[in-house]
Amino acid sequence: MGTLTDDLRRNSASAPYRCLACQATLSSDGDDLLRCPACQKSWPIRDGVPRFFEPSYYWGEVSRSEAGEFLKQAKEIGWHPAAMSRFSGDRDMQISLTDWQRASWLPLFGLNEESVALDIGCGYGAITSSLARAAGQVFSLEAVPERIEFTRIRMSQEGLSNVSLVQASALDPPFSDGMFDLVIVNGVLEWVGEWNHEGNPRGVQLGFLKQMCRILKPHGTLLVGIENRWAYNAVFGSIDHSGLPYTNLMPRWMATWWLRRSTREHTHTVLNSKRQYRTYTYGARGYQKLLADSGLPATSMYWPDPDYNQPFSLIPLDSGLIADRVDTLLSEPTAPLRYGWVRAIKRMLARSGALEFAVSSFVILASKASSRRDPGFWRLLRARLPDLPELRAPKFSFYSNPFGLKNVIRVFENGAIDPVCVVKTTTLSPGAGSSLDREYRCMQIVNERFGPGKDNSFSVPRPLGFTSIGSFAYLAESVAPGLPLSRAVFPATGTKRFEFLKKVLPQCVTAAVQITQGLTSEERVDRVDPSWLNPPEEITADPKALAQLRSLLGRCQADSVQHGDFTMENVFVTPSGGVAIIDWEHMFRGGSALHDIFTLFVSLILSEPHAGPTTGAPGLAQFEEAFFGSGRWGFPFRASIREACASLQVPERDVLPMLVHFLLLRFNQLKSRNSRLAAQHGAYLDATLRNADRFLIDVSAGHQ
């Protein structure tokens, strides 16, 4: 088995590079040279990497000397430990280097083993690494030697042999015409004006994009990730590419004037000696015009949230869909800005349509004028899954999480804000395929038990099919009616909010009871991971608390099948009072009969504001008030629990052990998903053990 350098040499020898002088196809002259047979110019190959360009500048998130130390560390201990150590205090940089979801949009393209992709300005190789797992052949272009060397080390350690690294200028890519199905330009277009100081920066950008047009196949796609010149955060002083705030908002000549009077050093690079403002960005229309002038009219424009370097959501630039997304974000139980004037301003901007023009950044998909079409995955899916709807002009909004196992794509007819179906896809994470396959099997079981025509008080989405395209699996399902409970109560505040939730709580609890009853005999559901009952370290270190925990767990009957994630986000309600339950991927056997009910209660508590001073974990005060104090949720929770116990024939003396079992299992489940909510549930478990004698179900009063 050869080394990566051997693989790179073979790739370099077989790749159709073109001469930068006369455009003839280059040929290999041994292992260490590419030569033009027409004009005899040649370029060296070092460590398997063709070297077409030696930059006179350096660009990087760390200084050049620090980059050298970073490379040394990557060789000695591995690229991933080196990255986590080097950027231990910088979560954004850790995500930038290590998260496969930097390329979360890959399932949109329908790539396979025949596809050829190019990553322009590969940096430390995060997107290149993801591309290599989705496309048959990947080229990765970078000018800065330290960065391409890191990528070479990374590809070697990851065992990726289908990557060809190229040290070259993005302004003069040494590739033949029509080579690529997909070209990625992420965080590059804004900088090209600094790499050529002759002429207007827009002209340099136009020339660069024409080169991208040249190397794309007739039906290929260009993806551009870039900032919005008119981003709302620029108003609050975010740093522009010039290294100064506000320069993107100024007229270009004024930005140059201010730049020349500033003594601040740039954190990433050294700007041109004339200190002319050359890092141009634009608004949506400006990018559309620039792309159209280059022969690449934009086919789709998205708002990536939080930004194009962390594209965990992609929302089409449609005012209705943007407003819907903002409402969803602000209605999440753990959202930091759910109340007050900041929330009101955000909602107002989104609903007025103004936010469409002021989003922080864009992800733009463009193709040649003769080949405008839908994203590749949709045509392939419709050919394989006949139950998918036929749409004249589909739009797609895209949702995921850092290091996620799953992406969720909502499919719309153009101009509509109500989706017609939902498509879930795997990510490039290990284990993602088996997770989505498991969700599909769970949905089939649930539809057999609770689907159309069944006698239950709630509905469930209908699976429309499951298939694979290239490296990704796709699960299509129907849309649940209504809104998530978190969204339905979002506009209300205070007493109105509480009264609404108290009104719908019985229907939700009834649905949870029916799930437990309807799935009791179902043997096809996977049993819970035994490690999810391991105590947290804090309890293990306290012998008294550990003994109390084991005693309570010993009294808990836990062999029920549960939904597993019965939160406000997954319980939908309609104006007529109907209930629908979505996202069955976490269904398991081995929970208590009240597990889903407790899941719902805790998510309701997390959505509650707390009037007094807060200490400890988020939501801890509300949790203690509801379950062990005199909080307003105590009475409805107590009534719901007693009704559920009567329906499920659960003795009330078992409720506290079931709460403890739920909190422990939920803590470990969330921990396995790297959720920040895990620590909160650990704190709730500790509070439950400390306050057990004050539990809201007082069995000593005769309620047995």
N, C-alpha and C positions, 0 to 999 in steps of 0.2 A: 504494500500500500504506500503510495507516494505522499509527500508533504503538500501543504497548501501551495508552497512556492512552485512545486512541480505542476500542480493543477493550474496555477496562474500562468505558467509558461505555456502549457498546452492551450489554454484558453486564448492567450495572446497570439499564439501562432495561427490559430484557426479563425480568429475574429476578423471581420471585414473592416479593418481600419483604413482610413484614407489619408493620403499625403496632405499635409497642411499647406504645401507650396503649390502643387499642381493638381490635387484632387484625385490622382490615380490611386488604385488599391495597393496597399503596402503588402510586402511579403516578408516572411521570417528569414533572417540571415543568422542561423544558429539560435541558441537559447537566449542570447543577450542583446539582440539587435533586430529592429524593424527597419526595412529599407524600401525605398521607392524605386521600382524598376525603371520608371520613366525619367526622373530627374536626379536619381542617385542620392537624394537626401536620406538621412537615417536618424533614428531615435533609439536611445538605449532602453534595455529592459533590465531593471535591478530588482532582485528579490521577486521576480515574476511579474513586476508591474511596469508597463510601458511608461516612459517618462517623456511626455511631449512638452512639458512646460515646467520651468523653474521660477517660482514667483519671487519678486523682490520685496514682497510684503509678508506679514504674518497676520492671521486672523484666528481668534480663539477665545473661548470663555475663560481660559487661564493664560498666564504669561507663557512665553516661549520656554523659559527655563522650567517652569512648573509642568509644562506639557512633556518635557523630556523626562522628568521624574515620574510622571504619570505612565509614560510608556514603559519605563523600567519596572515599575510596580506591576503593570499588567502582565509583563513577561514572567515575573517572579511568582506572583500569587494568583494570577488569573484576572481577566479583564473585568469580570463582574464584581469580585471583592474589591478590586482597585477602584472601580467607579463608586461603589457604596462608601468606601473609606475616604476617597478624595473629596467627595461632595456630601459628607455625612450630615452637614447642617443645612443642606440645600435640597429640599424635597423636589422642587421643579427640575433641577439638574439630574437628580436620580431618575425621575420619570423620563426625562429627555434621553438619557443614555440606555435605560434598561427596559422600558415598557414597550411590549410589542404593539400596544394600542396607539403608539405614535402613528402607525399606519392603519388605524381602525377602519378607514374607508376602503380597504382592499377588497372586501366581499362585494363591493358595488361593480367590479369590473369583469367578473367571470373569467379570471385568468386560469390557465392550465399549463401542462407540461410543454406545450408548444409556444407559449407566450414568451416574449423577450421584453424586458423592462430596463429602464435606466434611471438611476438616482443621481441627479445633478447636485453637487455640493454635499457629499454624503456625510461630512462631519465625522462623528464617532461611530457611524455605521448602524444606528438603531433602525432606520427605515430600510437600509440595504438588507439587514438581517431578516426583516419581515418579508420583504420582496422575495428573497431567496427561498422562502418557504411557500410562496404562492405561485411564482413563475418558473418556467423551465430554465431560463437563462437570464442573469442579471448583470448589468454593467454598472459600476459605481465610480463616478468621476469626482475627483477632489484635487484642488491645486496645492493645498498646504501639506508639506511632507509629513509633519508630525501626525496630522489627522488621518491621512491615508495609511500610515504605518500602524496606527492604533486599529483601524478597520481591518488591516491585514492580519494582525494578531488575533483580533476578535473572530474573524471568519475561520481562522485556523482552529481556535479553541472550541468553536461551535460546530466544527466539522462540516462546514458549508463549502462544497466544491463547485457549485454552479455560478460562482461570482467571479467576474473579471474586473479587477481594480485598474483604474487608469488615472495617472497624474497628468492633468491637462487643464487648460483654461476653459471655463464654461462659455466664453465668448467665441471660442474656435474649437468646437468638439470634433475629435478626429474620427467621426463615424460616417459610414456610407449613407446615402439617401435611403429613406424608407425602411429603417432597421427595426423600429420599436413599436410595440403595441401600446406601451405606457411609458410616459416620461414624467418623473416627479421633480418639480421645482419648488422646494419647500424652504422658504426663508432665503431665497437667492435673488429674485428679480429686483428687489429694492437695492441690492448692493452692486449691481453690475456697472452702474455709473461711476463707481469708485475704481473699477478695474480698467477703464479706458477713459482718459481725461480729454480726449479729442471730441469736440462737438457737444451738443446738448445731451444731457443724461437720458431724456426720453428717446432720443435717436439711438443711443447705445442699447437701451432696453428693447427697442423695436428690432434692432439688428439681432440681438440675442434671441428674441422670440421667433424671428424668421429662421434662425438656425434650428430651433426646436421643431418648427413646422417642416423643415427639410428632412430631418431624421425620423419623423413619425411615419408610420405606415398610413396608407390612405384612410383606414378606419381606426387609427390609433387615437389615444386620448392623452392630453396634457393636463396634469394636475398642478395648480399653482396655490401655494399657501403663503399668505401675505397680509400685512396690516392694512387697515382702513385709514386713509389719511384723515377722515373726519370722525374718528372714533371718539365716543363720549369720554373715555378715560383720558384722552389727550387734554381735555379741558381741565382735568385735575392735576396736570403736571407730569404725566407719564413720560419717560425718557424716549425721545425719538432716536432714529438710527444715527443722527448727527452726534449723539452723546449729550444733547441738551433737550430740555423740555420745550414744547410749543412750536418748534421749528417746522413741523409738518403742517401746522395750521396757518403759518405765515405765507405771504407771497414768496416765491422762490428767491427773488433778489434780496428781500428782507432777511430771509433765513441765512443767506450768505453773509450779509452785513453783520448779523449777530454772531455768527460762527467765527468770523475773523476777529471779533472783539472779546471772545471768550478765551480764557486760559485753562479751562478744564480739559484734562486728558481723556481720550476715549478709552473705555474699558476693554474693548475687543480688538482694536486695530489702530493703525495710524492713518488718519485721513490724508487726502491729497494735500500737497505742499501749499497750494493756493488757498486752502481752506474754503473752497467753494462748496456750497450745498449741492450734493449730487445723489443723495439717497432718496429718490423720488418715490412716493406712494400716491395713491389716488383713491377716489371713491368708487362705488360700484360702476357707475357709468364711465368713469375714466378708464377702468380696467377693460370694460367691454369694448371701448373704442380702440384701446391699445392692442388688444388681441385681434379685433377685426382687421385692423390695419396690417397686422402681421400674417394674415391668412388663417387665423385660428379664432373664429368667433366663439364666444363663450356659450356653452350649451346649458350649463347649470351653475348657479352661484349659491353658496351656502354660508350661513353664519356658523362658524365652529365655536362651540362653547366648552371650556372657557376661552381657548384661542387655537390657532392653527397648529401650534406645537403640541397641544393636548386636545385633539379633536374628539372628545368623548361624546359630543353631540354635534350633529350637522343639521341645521335647520334651513330649508330653502328661503331665499330672500323674498318672503311673502308676508305682508304685515299681519294677516290673520294667523298664520302658523307661528310667527315670532311672538305675537301676543299670547297664543296658547302655551308656548314654551315658557314664557316668563311667568304666567300664572302657575304652571306646573312646578317650576323651580321654587317659587315663593310659597307654595302650599305644602312643600315637603315638611314633615313634622320636625326635622332637625335643621331646617333652613335658618341661618342666623338673622336674616332680615325679613321675618314674616310679619312684623307689626311696625306701625309707626309711619312717619312721613316718608322715609326712604322707600318703603314698599309702595306707598301711594304714588310717588313720583315715577318709579320704575313701571308700574302698571299703566300710568297715564301715558308715558312715552311709548310703550309697546302698543297700547290700544289706539293711540292716535296715528300710528304708522310712522312716527318719527324715528323710532329705534331701528327701523329697517335701513336708514341712512347713516346711523351712528354706531353700528355694532363694532366690536373691537377689531375684528379681522375677517378675512374671507378664505374659503376654500373654493377654488374655481376649477371647473372641468371644461375643457375646450377641445375642439377637434377641427379638422379641415372643413372648409365651407361645403364641400361636396358630400360630407359624410355625417351631417348632424343626425343624431339618433338618441334613443334612450340609453341609460347605463346598461352595460352588457349583461348583468346578472338577470334583469327582468325578462328579457326576451328568452334567455335560456330557461328560466324558471317556468314561464308560461308554456314553453314547449314540453316541459316534463310534468307539470302539475296542471291538468286540464280544469280543475275546479277554481283556479285563480281567475279573478274578473278580467274582462277585456276592457282596457282603458284607452281613450283617444290620446291623452297627453298626461301620463302619470307623473306625479311628484313624490319624492321620498324624503322623509325626515328620519334621522338616524340617531340612536341613543346607545351609550355604552358606559363603561366605568374604567378607571385606571386598573391595569392588569386583569381585565375582565375575561370571563369565559364565554360571554355571550354578547352579541349586538342585537338590538331591536330596531327594525325598520318599519315605520308606519307608511302605508301606501295611500296616496290621495289621487283623485282626479283633479286636474289643474283647475284652480280657482275655488276648490272646496276646502273646508277646514275639518270635515269629518272624514276619518280614514275609511277605506273600503275593505282593507284587510291588514294583517300584521305579519311580517316575515322576521323570524329570528334566525340568526346565523352564528356559527361558531367563530371564535377568534383563533389566533395562532398559538394560544396557550396549550401546553401539554394537558391532556384530559378534557379539552373543550368538546371534542367530538362525542365522547361517551356521555358527557353531561347533557348535550342536546338530544341525543338518541334516547336517553333516559326520560327526558321531558316529553318526548313524543309518545313513548310507551305509557307514561302516566296519563297523558291527555286521552289516549285511546281507552284506558281503563275508566277514567272519569266520565267519558262520554257514554260508555256502556252502562254505567251506573246512574248518571245524572243528566244525560243528554235529552234532546227533544222527545216529548211524549212520556217522560218519567214524572212520577208524583213527588216532586220536591219543590221547595219554596224559592229556589235560586236557579240561575242558568250558568252555563260554562261555555267558553269558546269551542267552536268545532274545528278539529284539525283538518286542514285542506291538503296536506301532503308533506312528505319529507323526501329530500334528495340531496345529492352532493354535486358540486361543480368545482373541479380542481381540488384545492386543499380545504375547501369550506363546505360545511353541511348547512342546509337551509330547512327550516320548519315554518310552514305557512299555516295561519289559523284565522278564523273569523274574528270580528271585532266585538268586544263585550258592549252591551248597551249601557248608556248612562255615563257617569263620571266616577273616577276614584273617590272614595269617601273623603280623602284629604282635599281633593279639589272641590267637592260639593259643598263643604263647610267653609272653604277658604274666604268667601266674601263676608261671612258673618263674623262678628267679634263678641266677646263678653257673654252676657246672658243668652243672647240669641243663638250663639254658636253652641253653647252648652245644651240648650233646649232642643236644638235640631239633632245633635248627637244622641241625646237621651231618647229622642223619638225613634231614631233608626236603629238604636242598639239592639232592641229585641229581635228585629228581623235578621240582623247580622249574627246574633247568638244562635238563633234558630237554624240558620244555615250551617254554622259550625257543628251544632248538635247532629244535624242530618248527615253531614259528612262523616262524623264519627260512627253513627249508626249504619250508614249505607256501605261503609268500607270495612266494617269489622271482620267480615269473613273473607276479605280479598287477600289471597295468598301471593299475588304477583308483585306486591309492593316490597321494595328493598327495606331491610331492617336498618335501623339507625346505627351509625358507627359507634361501637362500644367506647371509643376514646372520648366521645362527647360527654361522657359522665365522669371524666377525670376532674377533680376539684381544682380550682385556681390555686396558684402558689401561695397567695395570702392566707387562704383557708388551710391549706396543707401545713403551713408553718404554725398554725394555732391549734394545738391538740384539742382544746375544748370545742372550738368551732367545728373542727373536723369530726369529732364524735357526734355532735349535734346533727351535722349534715348527714352522716351515715345512718343515724337513727331515723331521721325523717325519710330518707330515700328508701329505707327498709320497709316503711309503711305505705309506699306508693305502688299502686298497680299501674304498670306501664306497658301495655301491649296493644294500644289502639293505633289505628292508621290515622294520620293527621295531614292536613294540607302542608304544614311546615313553615309557611311564611304568610300567615293570615293577618296582614297589616292593613292599615288604612289605604295604602297605595294599591293593594291587590283586591280590595273589596269595592265593587262598583255599585252605585245606587242610581236609580232613575227617579224622575219627578213623581211617578205614580207609586213609588215605594218598592219597586222591584230590586232584587239583589243579584249580582253576577260575581263570580269568583274567577280570577285569572292567575296565571303563573304557577303551574303545578309542578315545577321542576324539583321542588324540595320535599315533595310528599314522601312520607316514611312510615314504617311500622316501628313501634317501640316508644311512643309518647304516652303521656297520661290522657285520659278522656277529655281533660280541660285544657290541653296544651294550646290549641288554636284560639280558644277564648281568652286565655291569658296573653297570647301574642297580640290580639286585638286590643285588649285593655291597656297594655304597656304602650302600644303605638298611639292610642288616644291620649294617654298621659303625656307622652313626649310632645304632643301637639299643643299642650296647654301652656299658656304663659304663667309665670309665677310672680305674684305681686311683691313679695318681700325680698330681702337679700338672699342670694343663692350661694351655697358653698357645696363643695364636693362635685360629684359627677353631674352632668346635665340631666335634668329631670328627676334627680334624686329626691328633692323636696316634695315634688308632686307625687312621686311614687309612695313615699312614706305617708303623706296626707291621705291618699286614696285607700291604701291597704291597712294602715295602722293608726290613722288619726281621724280627724273630723272633716276631711276634705269633701267637697261637694260630690265627688265621684263615688264616695263610699256607699251611699244608698243604692244608686242604680247598679253598681257592680255587685253588691250583696244580693239584690233581687235577681239579677241575671244568673249569678252563680247558683242560687238555690233552685231556680227554674231548670237550669241545665242539669243539676244534680238529680232532680226528680225525674227528668226525661231519661237520663243515662243510668239511673239507679246507682248513683255514687253517694256513699255516706258522707255527710258534711265534715266528719272528722278527718276525711282524707284530702280535703281541699288544700290545707296548708302544705302537706307533703307533696301534693301535685304542683303547687306553686314553686316549691323549692326545686323539684325535678325539672319543671319548665325552665326556670332561670338558669340552672346549671347546663342543661342541654342547649339552650339558646345561646348562652355565653360561648360555648365551644363551637357551635355551628357558625356564629358570626365571626369568631376568631379564625376559623378555617377559611372564611371568605375575605379575610383582611379588612373587616368592617370596623370603623371607629366606634360602632355601637357595642362592640364586645365588652369594652372596659366598663361601659355604663351598666350592662347587665350583670357584670361581676360585682359592681357596687350595689346593685339592687339585691343580689343574693346575700351579700354581707349584711345589708340592712334588714332583710327578712329574718336571718338568723338572730340578729340582735333584738328584734322587736316581735318575736314570735308570740309572746304572751299577749300582745295587743292586736292580733290579727282580726280583720273585720268580720270573719265568721267565728262567732263565739260559741263553740260547741258546749261550753260549760253551762250555757243558759238553757240547755235542753234541746237545741236544734241538732239532732243526730241523723 
